[in-house]
Amino acid sequence: MKNILFLTDFSENSWNALTFGLDFFADSECSFYLLHVSNINPFKQTSSTSKPNQETVENVYIKPAKKQLRAVLKRITKEYPHNNNHRFYTLTDYGFFIESVRKHVFEKNIDLIIMGTQGVSGLKEYILGSNTGNIITKVKCSTLVVPEHATYLKPKEIAFPTDFALSNDIRILQPIADILSTKNSNLKILHIGYKEDQLNVGQKACKELFDDFFEEFSHSYHFLNSNKQVEDGIQYFIECNHIDMMIMVAKNLNYFQQILFHSKTERISYHTTIPFYVIHE
């Protein structure tokens, strides 16, 4: 059974992410932990600039959050009434968001975090927003990021950007194999920067490792010219290959952030529709 931590702020965007996760894991036995973290700012207190006492926290933050979580559970029961594979638990916390998520990942033995994110249109910040970016880079737990306009379709085509510099622990690729097996997907392994005949010895060895690991699955290799804008190249690749999901390994943050975090242009649209599955070692 998978233990999945779902992060919610009670927005429709977060509800969309939850329903995506429920559909994605519809045939898997899962325990879903629904977590809301209240961001307590003591300077918003009218009577004092000190931290609110426990009674204030309970009445102002915890009780309302619990009520909203019960409403989410009721909505799940109404819209997903017949799936006996899923169990649901609610969690409330307050304080520092990342610390809270880390704590619950450890205590609940979480296998995957699911969270929604808003798109780039009109934003002057990083594509995924600060909370999502922090979860991916600062919490060592695999994360499924669901953009605001993503709708669940069985992922037929999956893109796997890589620098062919994987560590020796090949087990990190197992979540990809699980998805390929359960969803009967095609894996498109994407490299940016070199042509295939320009790979060094280590990269060629990694490519051979991929061939062995994904031997029983449909997989292919694709190489993008690094002379062009990376985001534009990926956008073109996704559109031409009808990509439904991107899966990445988070070990190489420089390569990873180049793809996800550096663009601020509204011309890049895949970030608002394509879910990202980020694997941590």
C-alpha positions as CSV (number, residue, x, y, z in Angstrom):
1,M,0.0,0.0,0.0
2,K,1.3,3.4,-0.9
3,N,1.3,6.3,1.6
4,I,0.5,9.5,-0.2
5,L,0.7,13.0,1.4
6,F,-1.6,15.5,-0.3
7,L,-1.0,19.2,0.4
8,T,-4.1,21.4,0.3
9,D,-4.9,25.0,0.7
10,F,-8.6,24.3,0.0
11,S,-8.5,26.0,-3.4
12,E,-10.1,24.6,-6.5
13,N,-6.5,24.2,-7.8
14,S,-5.6,21.9,-5.0
15,W,-8.9,20.0,-5.4
16,N,-7.9,19.5,-9.1
17,A,-4.6,18.1,-8.0
18,L,-6.3,15.7,-5.5
19,T,-8.7,14.4,-8.1
20,F,-5.8,13.9,-10.5
21,G,-4.1,11.8,-7.9
22,L,-7.2,9.8,-7.1
23,D,-7.7,9.0,-10.8
24,F,-4.0,8.3,-11.3
25,F,-3.9,5.8,-8.4
26,A,-7.5,4.5,-8.9
27,D,-6.4,0.9,-9.2
28,S,-3.8,1.0,-6.4
29,E,-4.3,0.6,-2.7
30,C,-3.4,3.9,-1.1
31,S,-3.6,5.7,2.2
32,F,-4.1,9.4,1.4
33,Y,-3.1,11.9,4.2
34,L,-4.6,15.3,3.5
35,L,-2.5,18.0,5.1
36,H,-3.2,21.6,5.6
37,V,-0.5,23.8,7.1
38,S,-1.6,27.2,8.5
39,N,1.0,29.9,8.0
40,I,0.8,31.8,11.3
41,N,2.1,35.3,11.2
42,P,2.3,36.8,14.7
43,F,2.4,40.3,13.3
44,K,-1.2,39.9,12.1
45,Q,-2.3,39.6,15.7
46,T,-4.1,42.7,16.7
47,S,-3.4,42.5,20.5
48,S,0.2,41.6,20.5
49,T,3.3,41.0,18.3
50,S,4.2,37.9,20.2
51,K,3.4,34.4,19.0
52,P,-0.3,33.4,19.5
53,N,-1.0,31.1,22.4
54,Q,-2.2,27.6,22.0
55,E,-5.9,28.5,22.5
56,T,-5.7,31.1,19.8
57,V,-4.0,28.7,17.4
58,E,-6.7,26.1,18.1
59,N,-9.6,28.5,17.6
60,V,-8.3,30.6,14.8
61,Y,-6.3,28.1,12.7
62,I,-6.8,24.4,13.7
63,K,-10.6,24.2,14.1
64,P,-11.4,26.0,10.8
65,A,-8.9,23.9,9.0
66,K,-10.3,20.7,10.4
67,K,-13.8,21.8,9.3
68,Q,-12.6,22.5,5.8
69,L,-10.8,19.1,5.7
70,R,-14.1,17.4,6.7
71,A,-15.7,19.2,3.8
72,V,-13.0,17.9,1.4
73,L,-13.6,14.3,2.7
74,K,-17.4,14.7,2.2
75,R,-16.7,15.9,-1.4
76,I,-14.5,12.9,-2.1
77,T,-17.2,10.6,-0.8
78,K,-19.7,12.2,-3.0
79,E,-17.6,12.2,-6.2
80,Y,-15.6,9.0,-5.6
81,P,-18.1,6.8,-3.7
82,H,-17.1,3.3,-4.9
83,N,-13.3,3.1,-4.7
84,N,-12.4,0.7,-1.8
85,N,-8.7,1.0,-2.6
86,H,-8.4,4.3,-0.9
87,R,-8.3,5.3,2.7
88,F,-8.2,8.9,3.9
89,Y,-6.8,10.7,6.9
90,T,-6.7,14.4,7.7
91,L,-3.8,16.3,9.2
92,T,-3.6,19.9,10.4
93,D,-0.5,21.8,11.4
94,Y,0.8,25.3,11.7
95,G,4.1,27.2,11.4
96,F,6.8,26.6,8.9
97,F,5.5,24.8,5.8
98,I,8.6,22.9,4.7
99,E,9.4,21.7,8.3
100,S,5.8,20.5,8.7
101,V,5.9,18.5,5.4
102,R,9.2,17.0,6.3
103,K,7.8,15.9,9.7
104,H,4.8,14.2,8.2
105,V,6.8,12.6,5.4
106,F,9.0,10.9,8.1
107,E,6.2,10.1,10.6
108,K,3.8,8.6,8.1
109,N,6.4,6.9,6.0
110,I,5.2,8.8,2.9
111,D,6.0,7.4,-0.6
112,L,4.8,10.3,-2.6
113,I,3.7,14.0,-2.2
114,I,0.9,15.3,-4.4
115,M,0.4,19.1,-4.7
116,G,-1.1,21.5,-7.2
117,T,0.5,24.6,-8.6
118,Q,-0.6,27.6,-10.5
119,G,0.6,28.3,-14.0
120,V,2.9,31.0,-15.4
121,S,0.4,33.3,-17.0
122,G,0.8,36.8,-15.5
123,L,3.4,35.6,-12.9
124,K,6.7,37.2,-12.3
125,E,8.0,34.4,-10.1
126,Y,9.4,31.0,-10.9
127,I,7.2,28.7,-12.9
128,L,6.1,26.4,-10.1
129,G,5.9,29.0,-7.3
130,S,7.9,29.1,-4.1
131,N,6.1,26.3,-2.1
132,T,6.3,23.8,-4.9
133,G,9.9,24.6,-5.7
134,N,10.8,24.3,-2.1
135,I,9.0,20.9,-1.7
136,I,10.8,19.5,-4.8
137,T,14.3,20.8,-3.8
138,K,14.2,20.7,0.0
139,V,12.0,17.6,0.9
140,K,13.6,14.3,0.0
141,C,10.4,12.6,-1.1
142,S,9.1,11.9,-4.6
143,T,6.5,14.5,-5.7
144,L,3.7,14.6,-8.2
145,V,3.1,18.3,-9.2
146,V,-0.2,18.9,-10.9
147,P,-0.6,22.2,-12.7
148,E,-3.8,24.1,-12.5
149,H,-5.1,23.2,-16.0
150,A,-4.0,19.6,-15.9
151,T,-6.8,17.0,-16.4
152,Y,-6.3,13.4,-15.9
153,L,-5.8,11.2,-18.9
154,K,-4.2,7.8,-18.8
155,P,-0.5,8.8,-19.6
156,K,0.2,7.2,-22.9
157,E,3.4,9.2,-23.7
158,I,5.8,10.0,-20.9
159,A,8.9,12.2,-21.3
160,F,12.0,11.5,-19.1
161,P,14.6,14.3,-19.4
162,T,18.0,13.0,-18.3
163,D,21.7,14.0,-18.4
164,F,22.8,10.4,-18.6
165,A,24.6,10.8,-15.3
166,L,22.6,8.6,-13.1
167,S,24.1,7.2,-9.9
168,N,24.8,3.5,-9.6
169,D,21.6,2.8,-7.7
170,I,19.4,1.9,-10.5
171,R,16.5,1.3,-8.1
172,I,15.7,5.0,-8.4
173,L,14.1,4.2,-11.8
174,Q,11.6,1.8,-10.3
175,P,8.7,4.3,-10.0
176,I,9.1,4.9,-13.8
177,A,8.9,1.2,-14.4
178,D,5.8,0.9,-12.2
179,I,4.0,3.6,-14.2
180,L,5.0,2.1,-17.5
181,S,3.7,-1.3,-16.3
182,T,0.4,-0.2,-14.8
183,K,-0.4,2.5,-17.5
184,N,1.0,0.7,-20.5
185,S,2.9,3.9,-21.4
186,N,5.6,4.7,-23.9
187,L,8.8,6.3,-22.4
188,K,10.6,8.9,-24.4
189,I,14.1,9.5,-22.9
190,L,15.1,13.0,-23.6
191,H,18.6,14.5,-23.5
192,I,19.5,18.2,-24.0
193,G,23.0,19.3,-25.0
194,Y,24.6,16.6,-27.1
195,K,23.9,14.4,-30.0
196,E,24.0,10.7,-29.3
197,D,27.5,10.2,-30.9
198,Q,28.9,13.0,-28.6
199,L,28.1,11.3,-25.3
200,N,31.1,10.5,-23.2
201,V,32.0,7.1,-21.8
202,G,30.0,7.5,-18.6
203,Q,26.9,8.7,-20.4
204,K,27.1,5.9,-22.9
205,A,27.3,3.4,-20.0
206,C,24.2,5.1,-18.4
207,K,22.3,4.8,-21.7
208,E,23.1,1.1,-21.8
209,L,21.9,0.8,-18.2
210,F,18.6,2.4,-19.3
211,D,18.3,-0.1,-22.2
212,D,18.7,-3.0,-19.8
213,F,16.3,-1.6,-17.1
214,F,13.6,-0.6,-19.6
215,E,14.1,-3.6,-21.9
216,E,10.5,-4.9,-21.4
217,F,8.9,-1.5,-22.0
218,S,8.4,0.6,-25.0
219,H,11.1,3.3,-24.9
220,S,13.0,5.5,-27.3
221,Y,15.8,8.2,-27.2
222,H,15.6,11.8,-28.3
223,F,18.2,14.5,-28.4
224,L,17.6,18.3,-28.4
225,N,20.1,20.9,-29.6
226,S,21.3,23.0,-26.7
227,N,22.0,26.0,-28.9
228,K,18.3,26.9,-28.8
229,Q,16.4,28.0,-25.7
230,V,15.9,24.9,-23.5
231,E,12.3,25.8,-22.7
232,D,11.4,26.3,-26.3
233,G,12.9,23.0,-27.3
234,I,11.0,21.1,-24.6
235,Q,7.8,22.9,-25.6
236,Y,8.3,21.8,-29.2
237,F,9.1,18.2,-28.1
238,I,6.1,18.0,-25.9
239,E,3.7,19.3,-28.5
240,C,5.1,17.1,-31.3
241,N,5.1,13.9,-29.2
242,H,1.8,14.5,-27.4
243,I,3.4,14.1,-24.0
244,D,1.0,13.5,-21.1
245,M,3.5,13.5,-18.2
246,M,7.1,14.4,-17.4
247,I,9.2,12.3,-15.0
248,M,12.5,13.6,-13.6
249,V,15.1,12.5,-11.2
250,A,15.9,15.3,-8.8
251,K,19.5,14.4,-8.0
252,N,21.0,16.9,-10.5
253,L,19.4,20.2,-9.5
254,N,21.3,22.3,-12.0
255,Y,20.0,20.3,-14.9
256,F,16.6,20.0,-13.2
257,Q,16.2,23.7,-12.5
258,Q,17.3,24.7,-16.0
259,I,14.2,22.9,-17.3
260,L,11.7,23.9,-14.6
261,F,12.6,27.1,-12.9
262,H,14.4,29.5,-15.1
263,S,11.8,30.6,-17.6
264,K,9.6,33.6,-16.9
265,T,8.0,33.9,-20.3
266,E,4.3,33.4,-20.9
267,R,5.0,31.7,-24.2
268,I,5.8,28.5,-22.4
269,S,2.5,26.7,-21.8
270,Y,3.4,23.1,-21.0
271,H,4.0,24.1,-17.3
272,T,0.3,24.8,-17.0
273,T,-1.0,21.5,-18.4
274,I,1.6,18.7,-18.0
275,P,2.0,17.1,-14.6
276,F,5.6,16.5,-13.3
277,Y,6.6,13.4,-11.4
278,V,9.8,14.2,-9.5
279,I,11.7,11.2,-8.2
280,H,14.0,11.5,-5.2
281,E,16.7,9.0,-4.3
